[in-house]
Amino acid sequence: MKRRGKAALCLGMAGVMAAGTMLSGCGKEEANGKVKIEVVQYKPEAVDVFEELEKKFNETHDNIELVIDSPNDAMTILKTRFIREDYPDIIGIGSDVNYSNFLDSDMLMDISDFDGLDDIKEAYLETDKEMEYVPMDGVYAMPYMANASGVLYNKDMFEEHGWTIPTTWDEFTALCERIEAEGIQPLYFGFKDSWTCLAPWNAIAADLAPSDVCSEVNKGNTTFTDNYREVAEKEKALLAYAQDNPAAYGYNDACTAFAKGESAMFVIGSYAVPQIKSVNPDMNIDSFVFPASNNAEENVLNSGNDLQFSIMKNCEHKEEAYEVLRFFMEDENVQAYIDDQSAVPCKKGDFELPSMLDGMKEYINEGKLADYQDHHYPSEMSVDAMIQTYLLDGSENATDKFLKKFDTEWVRYNRDLIQKVQDYEKENGSNN
C-alpha cells in the first residue's frame, strides 16, 4: 500500500477535500437542459463495449447525457485531474491500492442507499471492505466485473489422455508427474515478464494465506514470514514441472506455447485467453481452481473486482449518477460486457459465462472466492520482481531471505500507513 504522505500517491487530495467541496467538472447541466454525467474508466481494452453502452444510454434517456472516456493511461489522467480539481462524476477502476488511496483521501461518495447494491454478490462487497486501510462506515463502490485466476488447461489434451482435474496439491503434483511421464510439458511460464510471477502467487495465496494478512501485518499482529512461507515454497515447487529457464520467456511466449500445445496447463488468469486464442482460435480451453491445499474444502477461486464504479463525493447530480449505475447493471448490459471481455459478473443472476470458465462456475456461483493479494501491495515495492528474483535463487536459504525481505520492504514502503492503522487501533480498540 502506498504511503499517504507521498504526493505521487495522494496528490494533495486529502488537502483538497479538506479545503471544501470542489464542484468543478461534476454533473454539469448542458445548454440543452440535460445533465451531463461523465464516466472515466480505466480499461481501454473495453472501449468498444463502453461506446455501445454510451450510445444505448443516450438513445433511451432524455434528461441525461452520458459521456464515457476510456483513456489508455486512465489512472495517471485521473490523478492529474484530481490535482486540478477537475473531477468526473463516476470513475471505473479496480479494487486495488489506487481505490484504497482515493477512499483514504475522502474523495468517494457513500452509496449505501443505492438500490442496486442488493444485487451484488456479497463476496465482492466484502472484498472492497478489505481494501479499507481503517474500517469505514458505508459503501463506496459498486463492484461490476471480476476476473478469475487459476489453471487454464488444454481440454482436448486432457480428454485424449484421460487426465482428471486435481482437487488437492498432492493430486496436482501427481498429475504434473504423470503428464511429464507421458512426454508432455505440464506447465509453461513467462517469468521474463515479472508480473506473471504474481499469477501463481495470488492463486496459491488465495488458498493458503488469510485474505486480511496485509491488514493484520499493518496492525502488528503477524508477519508475512508467518503467512507466506508455504505460498513461496509451493510456487517455487512449480518450477520442477515447467520448461527450462522460464525467466527467459515472456508472457506472449507462454501464451503462444500453450496455444500450440507445448504444455498441458498454464497457471494464469482468464484475461490470457484472448491472447492465447489469437494464436489458436480453435483451442478448447477450460480452467480449474488452483488446488494449493491438501484439503479440497479450503481451496477457493482467486477472483477480485476487476472493474467497479465509484461516484465522486462532490458530484452534483447523485440521482442521475445512480441512473447510470442502474443502466450498467441491467442484465443485458452486464451480459454484453461479459461477452465482450470474457469477464465474471459481480451481479447475482443466471448469466452465460465464457466456456473457458466452466471448471470454475461452481465457485463463481457460490461466491467461494478470495481476492488477489497483490491488490494490497504498493507498486513501489515491486513484489513481482522480488518473487522473480526468489524463483531464480537456488541457494539453500532462498525462502528465508525472500520472506525477510518481504517484511522489511513492507515496512519501508508502508511506514506511514502502518502508523495510521496502529494509531487507529489504539484509539478504537482491536475489535473494530
C-alpha positions in Angstrom: 0.0 0.0 0.0 1.3 3.4 -0.9 2.2 5.9 1.8 -0.4 8.6 2.3 2.2 11.4 2.7 3.7 11.0 -0.8 2.5 13.4 -3.5 2.6 10.8 -6.2 0.0 8.8 -4.2 -2.4 11.1 -2.6 -1.7 14.0 -4.9 -2.7 16.5 -2.3 -6.2 15.0 -2.5 -6.8 15.0 1.3 -5.9 18.6 1.5 -8.1 19.5 -1.5 -11.1 17.8 0.1 -10.4 19.4 3.5 -10.4 22.8 1.9 -14.0 22.4 0.9 -16.3 20.6 -1.5 -15.0 21.2 -5.0 -17.6 21.2 -7.7 -15.8 21.8 -10.9 -16.3 19.2 -13.6 -19.1 17.3 -12.0 -22.6 16.8 -13.2 -22.7 19.9 -15.4 -26.0 20.9 -16.8 -25.8 21.4 -20.5 -27.5 24.1 -22.5 -30.0 21.6 -23.9 -31.3 21.1 -20.4 -29.7 17.7 -20.0 -27.5 16.8 -17.1 -24.1 15.6 -18.3 -22.7 12.7 -16.4 -19.0 11.9 -17.2 -17.5 8.5 -16.5 -13.8 7.8 -16.8 -13.0 4.1 -16.7 -9.5 2.5 -16.8 -9.9 -0.4 -19.2 -9.0 0.8 -22.7 -9.5 -2.8 -24.0 -13.2 -2.4 -23.2 -13.6 0.8 -25.2 -15.9 -0.8 -27.8 -18.4 -2.1 -25.4 -18.5 1.2 -23.5 -19.1 3.1 -26.7 -22.1 0.9 -27.3 -23.3 1.4 -23.8 -22.9 5.1 -24.0 -24.9 5.2 -27.3 -27.6 3.0 -25.9 -28.0 5.1 -22.8 -28.2 8.4 -24.6 -30.8 6.9 -27.0 -33.0 5.9 -24.1 -32.6 8.8 -21.7 -34.0 12.3 -22.5 -32.7 14.1 -19.4 -29.1 12.8 -19.1 -26.2 12.9 -21.5 -23.7 10.2 -20.7 -20.1 10.6 -21.7 -17.7 7.7 -21.1 -14.0 8.1 -21.5 -11.7 5.1 -21.8 -8.1 6.5 -22.0 -5.0 4.4 -22.3 -3.5 5.7 -19.1 -6.6 6.4 -17.1 -5.0 6.3 -13.6 -2.4 8.9 -14.5 -5.1 11.1 -16.2 -7.4 10.8 -13.2 -4.7 11.7 -10.7 -3.8 14.7 -12.8 -7.4 15.8 -13.0 -7.8 15.4 -9.2 -4.9 17.8 -8.7 -6.6 20.3 -10.9 -9.9 19.8 -9.1 -11.4 18.7 -12.4 -13.4 15.7 -11.3 -15.6 13.3 -13.4 -18.8 12.2 -11.9 -18.0 8.5 -11.9 -14.8 6.6 -12.0 -14.4 2.9 -13.1 -11.3 1.4 -11.6 -10.2 -1.9 -10.0 -10.4 -2.8 -6.3 -6.7 -2.2 -5.7 -4.3 0.1 -3.9 -5.5 3.1 -6.0 -9.0 2.6 -4.8 -7.7 2.4 -1.2 -5.8 5.7 -1.6 -8.8 7.5 -3.2 -11.0 6.2 -0.4 -8.5 7.2 2.3 -8.4 10.7 0.8 -12.2 11.1 1.3 -12.9 11.5 -2.4 -15.6 9.0 -2.9 -19.3 9.2 -2.2 -21.0 6.8 0.2 -23.5 5.0 -2.0 -25.1 2.8 0.8 -28.5 3.9 -0.3 -28.1 2.8 -3.9 -30.7 0.1 -4.5 -28.5 -1.8 -7.0 -26.2 -3.0 -4.2 -28.7 -5.7 -3.2 -27.9 -7.4 -6.5 -24.2 -7.6 -5.9 -22.7 -10.8 -4.6 -21.7 -10.4 -1.0 -18.2 -11.7 -1.6 -17.3 -8.8 -3.9 -18.7 -6.3 -1.5 -16.6 -7.8 1.3 -13.5 -7.6 -1.0 -13.9 -3.8 -1.1 -14.2 -3.6 2.7 -10.9 -5.4 3.0 -9.3 -2.6 0.9 -10.1 0.0 3.6 -6.9 1.0 5.4 -9.0 1.6 8.6 -12.7 0.5 8.9 -15.2 2.9 7.4 -18.9 3.1 7.5 -20.6 3.0 4.2 -20.2 1.6 0.7 -18.0 3.5 -1.8 -18.0 1.3 -4.9 -20.4 -0.8 -7.0 -18.5 -4.0 -8.0 -19.3 -4.6 -11.7 -16.9 -7.2 -13.2 -14.4 -9.6 -11.8 -11.8 -11.9 -13.3 -10.6 -15.3 -12.3 -7.1 -16.8 -11.9 -6.2 -20.4 -11.6 -5.1 -23.0 -14.1 -6.0 -23.0 -17.8 -5.8 -26.4 -19.4 -5.9 -27.9 -22.8 -9.3 -29.7 -22.6 -8.8 -31.8 -25.7 -5.4 -33.0 -24.4 -6.9 -33.9 -21.1 -9.7 -35.9 -22.7 -7.3 -37.7 -25.0 -5.0 -38.8 -22.2 -7.7 -39.4 -19.6 -6.3 -36.9 -17.1 -8.6 -35.9 -14.3 -8.9 -32.5 -12.7 -7.0 -32.3 -9.4 -8.6 -31.0 -6.2 -5.7 -31.1 -3.8 -2.0 -30.1 -4.0 -0.8 -33.7 -3.9 -3.2 -34.6 -6.8 -1.9 -31.6 -8.8 1.7 -32.5 -8.4 0.9 -36.2 -9.2 -0.9 -35.0 -12.3 2.1 -33.0 -13.4 4.4 -36.0 -12.9 2.0 -38.2 -14.9 1.9 -35.6 -17.7 5.6 -35.4 -17.7 6.0 -39.2 -17.8 3.9 -39.2 -20.9 6.3 -36.9 -22.7 4.4 -33.7 -22.4 5.4 -30.5 -20.7 3.0 -29.9 -17.7 3.4 -26.2 -17.3 4.8 -23.2 -19.1 5.7 -19.8 -17.6 6.6 -16.4 -19.0 8.5 -15.2 -16.0 10.7 -12.9 -18.1 7.7 -10.5 -17.6 7.9 -10.3 -13.9 4.2 -9.5 -13.4 3.4 -13.0 -14.5 5.1 -14.3 -11.3 2.1 -12.9 -9.5 -0.4 -15.2 -11.2 0.5 -18.4 -9.4 1.4 -16.4 -6.3 -2.1 -15.0 -6.0 -3.8 -18.2 -6.8 -1.8 -20.2 -4.2 -2.1 -17.4 -1.6 -5.9 -17.4 -2.0 -6.0 -20.9 -0.5 -3.1 -20.7 2.0 -2.9 -17.1 3.3 -5.6 -15.2 5.2 -7.3 -12.6 2.9 -6.6 -9.9 5.5 -3.0 -10.7 6.1 -1.8 -7.3 4.9 -4.2 -5.5 7.3 -3.1 -7.8 10.1 0.6 -7.1 9.4 -0.1 -3.3 9.5 -1.8 -3.8 12.9 1.4 -5.5 14.1 -0.4 -8.8 14.8 1.6 -11.0 12.4 4.3 -11.1 9.7 4.5 -12.2 6.1 7.1 -14.7 7.2 4.5 -16.4 9.3 1.9 -16.4 6.5 3.7 -16.7 3.2 6.2 -19.5 3.6 4.1 -22.2 2.2 2.9 -19.9 -0.6 6.5 -19.2 -1.6 7.6 -22.8 -1.3 4.8 -24.1 -3.5 5.3 -21.5 -6.2 8.9 -22.5 -6.4 7.9 -26.2 -6.5 6.1 -25.5 -9.7 9.4 -24.8 -11.5 10.0 -28.6 -11.5 7.2 -29.0 -13.9 7.9 -26.0 -16.2 10.1 -25.6 -19.2 13.8 -25.0 -18.7 14.7 -21.4 -17.7 11.2 -19.9 -17.6 12.7 -16.5 -16.9 14.0 -16.5 -20.5 10.4 -16.4 -21.9 7.8 -13.7 -21.6 4.0 -13.6 -21.3 3.5 -13.7 -25.1 5.9 -16.6 -25.4 4.0 -18.6 -22.8 0.6 -17.8 -24.4 1.9 -18.9 -27.7 3.5 -22.1 -26.4 0.3 -23.1 -24.6 -1.8 -22.3 -27.7 0.5 -24.6 -29.8 0.1 -27.5 -27.4 3.6 -27.2 -25.9 2.2 -27.5 -22.4 -0.9 -29.1 -21.0 -1.6 -26.3 -18.5 -0.9 -22.6 -17.9 -1.2 -21.0 -14.4 -2.6 -17.6 -15.3 -5.8 -15.6 -15.2 -8.8 -15.7 -17.6 -7.5 -12.5 -19.1 -4.9 -14.5 -21.0 -7.5 -16.4 -23.1 -7.9 -13.7 -25.9 -4.1 -13.7 -26.4 -4.0 -17.5 -26.5 -6.8 -17.7 -29.0 -5.2 -15.0 -31.2 -2.6 -17.8 -31.9 -5.0 -20.7 -31.9 -8.7 -19.6 -32.3 -10.0 -23.1 -32.2 -8.2 -24.2 -29.0 -10.5 -25.9 -26.5 -9.6 -24.2 -23.2 -11.1 -24.9 -19.8 -10.0 -24.0 -16.3 -9.9 -25.1 -12.7 -9.3 -23.5 -9.3 -5.7 -23.8 -8.2 -5.6 -26.6 -5.6 -2.9 -25.3 -3.3 -4.3 -27.0 -0.2 -4.4 -30.7 0.6 -7.9 -30.1 2.0 -10.1 -29.6 -1.1 -12.6 -27.7 1.0 -10.0 -25.0 1.7 -9.5 -24.2 -1.9 -11.2 -21.1 -3.2 -11.3 -19.2 -6.5 -8.8 -16.4 -6.9 -11.1 -13.6 -8.1 -11.2 -9.9 -7.5 -13.1 -6.8 -8.6 -11.6 -6.0 -11.9 -13.9 -3.1 -12.6 -16.1 -1.2 -10.2 -17.8 2.2 -10.2 -17.4 4.9 -7.6 -19.2 8.2 -7.6 -17.0 11.2 -6.7 -18.0 12.7 -3.4 -18.5 16.2 -4.9 -20.8 15.0 -7.8 -23.7 17.5 -8.0 -26.2 15.1 -9.5 -26.3 12.0 -7.4 -29.6 10.6 -8.7 -28.6 11.0 -12.3 -25.3 9.2 -11.5 -27.4 6.4 -9.8 -29.4 6.1 -13.0 -26.2 5.5 -14.9 -25.2 2.8 -12.5 -28.7 1.2 -12.8 -28.3 1.2 -16.5 -24.9 -0.6 -16.3 -26.5 -3.2 -14.0 -29.3 -4.1 -16.4 -28.9 -7.8 -17.2 -28.5 -7.3 -21.0 -25.8 -4.8 -20.4 -24.0 -7.0 -17.9 -24.1 -9.8 -20.4 -22.8 -7.6 -23.2 -19.8 -6.8 -21.2 -19.2 -10.5 -20.3 -19.4 -11.4 -23.9 -17.0 -8.7 -25.0 -14.4 -9.1 -22.2 -14.8 -12.8 -21.1 -15.5 -11.4 -17.6 -17.0 -12.7 -14.4 -20.1 -10.7 -13.3 -20.3 -9.4 -9.8 -24.1 -9.2 -10.1 -26.2 -12.1 -8.9 -28.1 -13.9 -11.7 -28.0 -16.6 -14.4 -25.5 -15.1 -16.8 -23.9 -17.0 -19.7 -20.2 -17.2 -18.8 -17.4 -18.0 -21.2 -16.9 -21.7 -21.7 -13.3 -21.5 -20.5 -14.7 -20.7 -17.0 -16.8 -23.9 -16.9 -14.5 -25.5 -14.3 -14.8 -22.5 -12.1 -18.6 -21.9 -12.3 -19.4 -23.6 -9.1 -17.0 -21.3 -7.2 -18.3 -18.3 -9.0 -22.0 -19.0 -8.4 -21.4 -19.8 -4.7 -19.1 -16.8 -4.2 -16.4 -19.1 -2.9 -13.5 -16.8 -3.6 -10.7 -14.7 -2.3 -9.1 -11.5 -3.7 -5.7 -11.1 -5.2 -3.1 -10.5 -2.5 -1.2 -8.1 -4.8 -4.2 -5.7 -4.8 -2.8 -4.6 -1.4 0.8 -4.3 -2.5 2.3 -0.8 -3.3 3.7 -0.7 -6.8 6.9 0.9 -5.4 7.6 -2.3 -3.5 7.9 -4.3 -6.8 6.7 -7.5 -5.3 6.6 -9.1 -8.8 10.4 -8.5 -9.2 11.0 -9.8 -5.7 9.2 -13.1 -6.5 11.1 -13.4 -9.8 14.4 -13.0 -8.0 13.4 -15.5 -5.4 12.4 -18.1 -8.1 15.8 -17.7 -9.7 17.6 -18.0 -6.4 18.9 -21.6 -6.0 20.5 -21.1 -2.6 19.5 -23.2 0.4 18.1 -20.3 2.4 16.4 -18.6 -0.5 12.9 -18.7 1.1 14.2 -17.3 4.4 15.9 -14.4 2.5 12.8 -13.7 0.4 10.4 -13.6 3.4 12.7 -11.5 5.5 13.0 -9.0 2.6 9.2 -9.0 2.1 8.7 -8.0 5.8 11.5 -5.4 5.6 10.3 -3.8 2.4 6.7 -3.8 3.5 7.7 -1.6 6.5 9.8 0.6 4.3 7.0 1.4 1.8 4.1 1.4 4.3 5.6 3.1 7.3 3.1 6.0 7.4 0.2 3.7 6.8 1.3 1.3 9.5 1.5 4.2 11.9 -2.0 5.3 10.9 -3.5 1.9 11.3 -1.9 1.3 14.7 -2.9 4.7 15.9 -6.5 3.8 14.9 -6.3 0.5 16.7 -5.1 2.2 19.9 -7.9 4.7 19.8 -10.7 2.5 18.8 -9.7 -1.0 20.0 -8.7 -4.0 18.1 -12.2 -5.3 17.7 -13.2 -2.6 15.3 
